[in-house]
């Protein structure tokens, strides 16, 4: 199976805040980003040793086309107009995943791994293991272990938020 996507997100966030001098100000932040990617996946047609599997590989790119902030007084006078540091940021991610599901009587076992490769973060491995037992038609006990990686966003590439505004 193959799938592809392309989208563009244009959003503006408006918020009021109080500067260090006690003045109420309006801040407009606009972010326009374009994202595209492709994913190839395969799923086993039938179980072998009570186990089915799925595998996928993908490639995803993000480009920040616009990242700007304007700060106004409540009367509408422009105080600041600047581009954010993540303007023109590009991110490319390669990913691969392999997952298995084994069923033995009333027990189900799911296990797998996903690997993401980022230029800025390196390779990140995310394992997953789950076991469930159906003790009745309406009751299930589950045990789940997983570890995942979440990359920073365009606003906080290292996972830290920047200050709300740079005014004194």
C-alpha positions as CSV (number, residue, x, y, z in Angstrom):
1,X,0.0,0.0,0.0
2,X,1.2,3.5,-0.7
3,X,0.0,6.9,0.4
4,X,1.1,10.5,0.0
5,X,0.1,13.8,1.4
6,X,0.7,17.5,0.8
7,X,-0.8,20.3,2.9
8,X,-0.2,23.9,3.9
9,X,-1.2,25.3,7.2
10,X,-1.7,29.0,7.7
11,X,-2.6,30.2,11.2
12,X,-2.5,33.4,13.1
13,X,-2.6,33.6,16.8
14,X,-3.7,36.8,18.5
15,X,-3.2,37.4,22.2
16,X,-3.0,40.2,24.7
17,X,-0.3,40.4,27.2
18,X,1.1,42.9,29.7
19,X,4.6,44.2,29.2
20,X,7.1,44.7,32.0
21,X,6.0,48.4,32.1
22,X,2.4,47.4,32.7
23,X,1.2,48.3,29.2
24,X,-1.4,46.1,27.6
25,X,-0.2,45.0,24.1
26,X,-1.6,42.8,21.3
27,X,0.6,40.3,19.7
28,X,-0.1,38.7,16.3
29,X,1.9,35.6,15.3
30,X,1.6,34.1,11.9
31,X,2.9,30.8,10.8
32,X,2.7,29.3,7.4
33,X,4.2,25.8,6.9
34,X,4.1,23.3,4.1
35,X,4.3,19.6,4.7
36,X,4.5,16.7,2.4
37,X,5.4,13.0,2.6
38,X,5.0,9.5,1.4
39,X,4.5,6.2,3.2
40,X,4.8,2.6,1.9
41,X,3.3,-0.2,4.0
42,X,2.8,-3.9,3.8
43,X,0.6,-6.2,6.0
44,X,0.8,-10.0,6.1
45,X,-2.1,-11.8,4.4
46,X,-2.3,-14.6,6.8
47,X,-1.0,-15.6,10.2
48,X,2.1,-17.8,10.5
49,X,2.6,-19.4,14.0
50,X,-0.4,-17.3,15.1
51,X,1.4,-14.1,14.2
52,X,0.6,-11.4,11.7
53,X,2.9,-8.5,10.9
54,X,3.0,-5.1,9.3
55,X,5.9,-3.0,8.1
56,X,6.2,0.6,6.8
57,X,8.7,3.1,5.6
58,X,8.1,6.8,5.1
59,X,9.6,10.1,4.2
60,X,8.3,13.5,5.5
61,X,9.4,17.1,4.9
62,X,8.3,20.3,6.5
63,X,9.1,23.8,5.3
64,X,8.3,27.0,7.3
65,X,7.3,29.5,4.6
66,X,6.3,32.4,6.9
67,X,7.0,33.0,10.6
68,X,6.3,36.6,11.7
69,X,5.3,38.4,14.8
70,X,3.8,41.9,15.1
71,X,3.2,43.7,18.4
72,X,0.6,46.5,18.6
73,X,-0.7,48.9,21.2
74,X,-4.4,48.6,22.1
75,X,-4.9,51.7,19.9
76,X,-3.4,49.8,16.9
77,X,0.0,51.4,16.7
78,X,2.7,49.0,15.4
79,X,5.5,48.7,17.9
80,X,7.5,45.7,16.5
81,X,7.4,43.6,13.3
82,X,10.0,40.8,13.0
83,X,10.5,37.4,11.5
84,X,10.9,34.5,13.8
85,X,14.2,32.6,13.9
86,X,12.6,29.5,12.5
87,X,11.6,31.2,9.2
88,X,12.7,29.0,6.3
89,X,13.3,26.0,8.6
90,X,13.3,22.7,6.8
91,X,12.9,19.3,8.5
92,X,13.3,15.9,6.8
93,X,12.3,12.7,8.6
94,X,12.8,9.2,7.4
95,X,10.9,6.5,9.4
96,X,10.5,2.7,9.4
97,X,8.3,0.6,11.6
98,X,7.8,-3.1,12.1
99,X,4.9,-4.5,14.3
100,X,3.8,-8.0,15.1
101,X,0.6,-9.4,16.7
102,X,0.6,-12.9,18.2
103,X,-2.6,-14.6,19.5
104,X,-2.6,-17.6,21.7
105,X,-6.0,-18.6,23.1
106,X,-7.3,-15.6,25.1
107,X,-3.9,-13.8,25.1
108,X,-2.8,-11.2,22.6
109,X,0.8,-9.9,22.3
110,X,1.7,-6.8,20.3
111,X,5.3,-5.9,19.9
112,X,7.3,-3.8,17.5
113,X,9.7,-1.0,16.9
114,X,9.7,2.3,15.1
115,X,12.8,4.2,14.0
116,X,12.8,7.9,13.0
117,X,15.9,9.5,11.5
118,X,16.2,13.3,12.0
119,X,19.2,15.4,10.8
120,X,19.0,17.5,13.9
121,X,18.2,14.7,16.5
122,X,19.8,11.7,14.9
123,X,18.2,8.2,14.9
124,X,15.5,7.7,17.5
125,X,14.3,4.1,18.4
126,X,10.8,3.7,19.9
127,X,10.0,0.1,21.1
128,X,6.5,-1.1,22.0
129,X,5.3,-4.2,23.9
130,X,1.8,-5.0,24.9
131,X,0.0,-8.0,26.3
132,X,-3.7,-8.5,26.9
133,X,-5.8,-11.3,28.4
134,X,-9.5,-11.6,27.7
135,X,-11.0,-13.2,30.9
136,X,-14.6,-12.7,29.8
137,X,-16.7,-11.3,27.0
138,X,-16.6,-7.9,28.6
139,X,-13.3,-8.0,30.5
140,X,-9.7,-7.5,29.4
141,X,-6.5,-7.0,31.4
142,X,-3.7,-5.1,29.5
143,X,-0.1,-4.5,30.2
144,X,1.7,-2.0,27.9
145,X,5.2,-0.7,27.7
146,X,6.4,1.8,25.1
147,X,9.0,4.5,24.7
148,X,8.6,7.2,22.1
149,X,10.5,10.3,20.9
150,X,8.9,13.6,20.1
151,X,10.9,16.1,18.2
152,X,10.8,19.8,19.0
153,X,8.5,22.0,16.9
154,X,9.5,24.8,14.6
155,X,9.0,27.2,17.5
156,X,11.0,25.1,20.0
157,X,13.4,22.9,18.0
158,X,15.2,21.7,21.1
159,X,12.0,21.3,23.1
160,X,12.2,24.6,24.9
161,X,9.8,27.5,24.5
162,X,11.0,30.9,23.6
163,X,9.9,33.9,25.7
164,X,6.5,35.2,24.7
165,X,7.8,38.5,23.5
166,X,11.1,40.3,23.4
167,X,9.9,43.7,24.7
168,X,11.5,45.1,27.8
